[in-house]
């Protein structure tokens, strides 16, 4: 049950019944202090000023028409114009009981199909630290959407097409480099860097590259064969990283830029036909109605070069058209670097003008910030190159292993490695997800692997403690048919927090901001940690109070485990 949403709808209905039809001022928020109850209704003062009435008069009318008195044990008007709601403990306990007995926590299932575009690495290059956020954020979006009941189409829109392949293939051909088992992705990236340098300084090489690109776009047998080999090496490498990071992307989810190759000319011709695109010095250009150049003229966006090459903008327009018109998607979410905002704004503008996006389709670009070093600069190597993602993962694993050995020196190496991988990967993912995706954040390994604060290790450690209680209780009879009750203030706080689960999950999904879920997860874990220290469970497990505390423990453990699973983080019963 989405408690906040349920109450808000009741409050809006009561406001309308009070003769107030403009309800835009009304809001409901969680109270900051226990003395103010669980929720506070805001906006009364603004309504009173608009209607030239006193806030008390407005508040009393809303309360009179508020049909939730079975849920509340007290409603209090607080000057200058707030309404505080105090929820009855018995009602809270009954709702928690429904959660306990439900497979999906009594959460309302959603319907509809959503396409989630994420990760999107480039072929012939190793994934670097810049791909971390797109991959983790996108995969969390997939997991949370599936949990809520949506049908999800995962798309890994890899960069497997374009001028860079012309450069690389031309370089391989010019230097007589043949494919064999010894060629790795690291080799290919080195060749690409050399090819890029050659392209900039050698006009003849540049000319051959452009010819190669056009031939590749026409699927020339020779060049297409080399391209497929390059692609295969990269994809296999990337899949190993996805497996290591517990990312759900598979090879079948890859729909790269090359997929849209046959659709590009159709898009360009259609844009010309609709007078959206025009020929300009041999190239095909769309003049933006939204963006201006440095001379304050409409910015020209090239969609086809005069030598016949298509650009990324053309591919992304064809991609959006395909998803809207062929896949019939109603919701499309992109996880992309904030530095690409103008590019995607241009793609969206052109697609909208062309009529490729139906009115009932919702498209969200969830932009994210950069990962920074301790000096607040982009997280790169000393020579300015992007840090390889695999290197970063192994660095965290190495540090984590020392921590695990220190606490578990008697465990077998196999067990230590198992725990290490779960903790290390969980630490990387949680540290990223616990930050607002819109902002840049500093990569700090010490904070990431801390047992204190809002970290994966703190959550996993406390989860292991709860599981220890549950496992110890197995030798005693547990009667889960006994209805859950609230016997103290701390239990009331914990139960109220469990009932916020659906609200938090839904809000995280709508905003694509999973730090909301992380903050919730930390708070409920912290509350239970205090509960665990203050109230014994196993010592009184045989009586009704002990059984009730065990039931609360089981419910909290399920929520923690499910939340971590949504975030793509595994749990361990012992750390």
Secondary structure, DSSP 8 states (H G I E B T S, - for coil): --HHHHHHHHHHHHHHHTT----TT-EEEE-SSGGG-SEEEE-HHHHHHHHT--HHHHHHHHHHT---TTTEEEEEEETTTEEEEEE-HHHHHHHHHHHHT-TTTT-----SEEEEE----BTTS--BTHHHHHHHHHHHHHHHHHHHT-EEEEEB--B--SHHHHHHHHHHHHTT----TT--HHHHHHHHHHHHHHHHH-HHHHHHHHHHHHHHHTT-HHHHHHHHHHHHHHHHHHHHHHHHTT----GGGB--GGGGGGGHHHHHHHHHHTTSEEEETTEEEEEEEEEE-TTSSEEEEEEE-TTS-B-HHHHHHHHHHHHHHTS--SEEEEEEEGGGHHHHHHHHHHHHHHT-S-TT-EEEEEEE--EE-TTSSB-B-TTS-B-BHHHHHHHHHHHHHHHHHHH-TTS-HHHHHHHHHHHHHHHHHHHHHTS-TTS-EE--HHHHT-SSSSSHHHHHHHHHHHHHHHHHHTTS---TTS-----SHHHHHHHHHHTTHHHHHHHHHHHT-THHHHHHHHHHHHHHHHHHHHS-SGGGTTSHHHHHHHHHHHHHHHHHHHHHHHTT----S--
